[in-house]
Amino acid sequence: MDIAVNRDKCDGCGECVSVCPNDVWELDDENKAVPVRAEDCEQCCSCVESCPNEAITVEGCE
């Protein structure tokens, strides 16, 4: 699974953490989104759609 976060765009709002049904996301010490359980991603695209800064890309989501 290819999941990427543009750390320059991520403002740590936590929307990805809130909407992910599989707890893929956490915020790190710099308050940036990190896909800590990428293997659990089922490509629902909720994180991509909910990110207000378009900082997240997930393979299969456009």
Backbone bond lengths (Angstrom), bond angles and torsions (degrees), N, CA, C in turn:
res aa  C-N    CA-C-N  psi(-1)  N-CA   C-N-CA  omega(-1)  CA-C   N-CA-C  phi
1 M - - - 1.464 - - 1.523 108.82 -
2 D 1.316 116.01 127.35 1.462 120.54 179.18 1.520 108.99 -100.74
3 I 1.323 115.64 108.17 1.462 122.66 178.27 1.520 107.11 -123.50
4 A 1.332 116.71 131.29 1.461 119.90 -179.28 1.524 110.48 -135.81
5 V 1.325 114.36 148.79 1.462 121.77 176.48 1.514 108.00 -125.62
6 N 1.324 115.75 126.90 1.455 120.57 172.72 1.531 105.92 -82.42
7 R 1.328 115.43 103.17 1.464 120.39 -174.27 1.531 112.21 -66.00
8 D 1.317 117.71 -22.72 1.465 120.17 176.87 1.526 111.02 -71.59
9 K 1.320 116.91 -31.88 1.465 121.27 -179.57 1.526 112.81 -86.69
10 C 1.330 117.18 -29.43 1.469 121.28 -176.42 1.529 109.99 -68.11
11 D 1.342 115.87 126.40 1.470 119.44 179.12 1.533 112.01 -109.00
12 G 1.337 116.32 7.87 1.460 119.64 175.83 1.509 114.79 73.92
13 C 1.324 117.43 28.21 1.466 119.90 -178.21 1.524 112.49 -68.13
14 G 1.335 117.09 -25.89 1.450 120.85 177.72 1.514 115.81 84.78
15 E 1.313 117.91 6.58 1.468 120.30 178.90 1.527 111.38 -58.76
16 C 1.321 117.03 -40.93 1.469 120.58 -179.79 1.524 110.70 -62.27
17 V 1.320 116.44 -39.07 1.463 121.31 178.45 1.531 109.31 -64.11
18 S 1.319 116.60 -41.97 1.466 121.71 -176.66 1.522 113.52 -68.44
19 V 1.325 117.19 -39.18 1.464 119.65 -172.17 1.523 114.67 -91.20
20 C 1.312 118.66 -16.54 1.464 120.78 -175.93 1.532 111.02 -70.25
21 P 1.336 117.31 122.59 1.466 119.69 -179.21 1.533 113.50 -75.06
22 N 1.334 117.16 -13.07 1.465 120.56 -175.42 1.516 113.97 -115.86
23 D 1.316 117.61 14.44 1.472 121.94 177.68 1.527 113.17 53.59
24 V 1.327 115.70 42.31 1.468 121.01 179.15 1.531 110.63 -72.26
25 W 1.328 116.83 -32.73 1.469 122.17 -169.83 1.521 114.33 -101.28
26 E 1.334 114.93 146.37 1.460 123.92 168.10 1.519 107.43 -142.33
27 L 1.329 116.28 161.34 1.463 121.02 173.10 1.518 107.80 -97.79
28 D 1.331 116.24 135.15 1.465 120.36 -178.01 1.532 111.09 -86.72
29 D 1.319 116.59 -171.44 1.465 122.08 -177.50 1.526 113.11 -64.06
30 E 1.334 116.65 -21.14 1.465 121.23 178.12 1.527 111.39 -96.49
31 N 1.337 115.85 11.07 1.459 122.28 -179.43 1.528 112.18 61.06
32 K 1.317 115.39 41.94 1.460 122.75 177.12 1.526 108.71 -118.39
33 A 1.321 116.63 146.93 1.457 121.92 -179.81 1.524 110.95 -70.29
34 V 1.331 114.76 136.61 1.461 121.37 178.69 1.534 107.95 -135.95
35 P 1.341 117.14 128.49 1.473 119.40 176.90 1.529 110.22 -80.04
36 V 1.320 116.66 87.40 1.464 121.67 -173.65 1.527 112.94 -77.84
37 R 1.324 117.50 -18.48 1.458 121.75 177.46 1.526 109.71 -131.20
38 A 1.326 115.69 57.12 1.463 121.53 -177.44 1.520 112.13 -57.13
39 E 1.323 116.80 -31.07 1.463 120.09 -179.39 1.527 112.36 -65.72
40 D 1.337 117.38 -17.18 1.460 121.44 178.98 1.533 112.85 -91.27
41 C 1.313 117.06 -3.74 1.471 121.14 -179.51 1.522 109.88 -67.24
42 E 1.337 115.48 131.12 1.465 120.14 178.01 1.528 111.45 -112.33
43 Q 1.324 116.08 19.78 1.459 123.41 175.79 1.530 112.95 56.01
44 C 1.320 116.54 42.60 1.465 119.50 176.64 1.525 110.90 -75.89
45 C 1.312 116.19 -18.90 1.463 123.94 176.26 1.529 114.28 73.13
46 S 1.313 117.82 8.07 1.471 121.04 179.56 1.518 111.78 -59.22
47 C 1.329 116.78 -41.22 1.465 119.78 -178.95 1.521 111.51 -64.93
48 V 1.328 115.98 -41.83 1.472 120.66 179.89 1.522 109.65 -63.50
49 E 1.329 116.40 -46.00 1.461 121.76 -177.32 1.523 112.72 -69.01
50 S 1.328 117.48 -31.18 1.466 120.00 -175.44 1.525 113.68 -89.33
51 C 1.320 118.05 -14.78 1.466 120.31 -177.47 1.528 110.48 -70.72
52 P 1.330 117.28 114.97 1.467 120.13 -176.98 1.530 113.32 -69.83
53 N 1.330 116.88 -16.55 1.462 120.12 -177.68 1.519 113.29 -107.21
54 E 1.330 116.94 5.71 1.470 122.28 -178.98 1.522 111.10 52.72
55 A 1.337 115.84 43.34 1.455 121.95 -176.77 1.526 113.03 -89.95
56 I 1.335 117.92 -12.31 1.461 121.39 -173.43 1.524 110.53 -111.52
57 T 1.336 114.90 135.69 1.452 121.06 170.82 1.525 108.05 -126.95
58 V 1.330 114.50 138.21 1.458 121.96 178.54 1.516 106.92 -131.15
59 E 1.315 115.94 131.20 1.461 121.76 177.75 1.528 109.23 -53.86
60 G 1.318 116.85 128.19 1.456 121.47 -179.56 1.510 114.30 95.03
61 C 1.324 117.82 -11.81 1.479 121.85 176.95 1.525 108.56 -105.72
62 E 1.290 115.03 133.41 1.470 118.52 179.96 1.501 111.32 -126.24
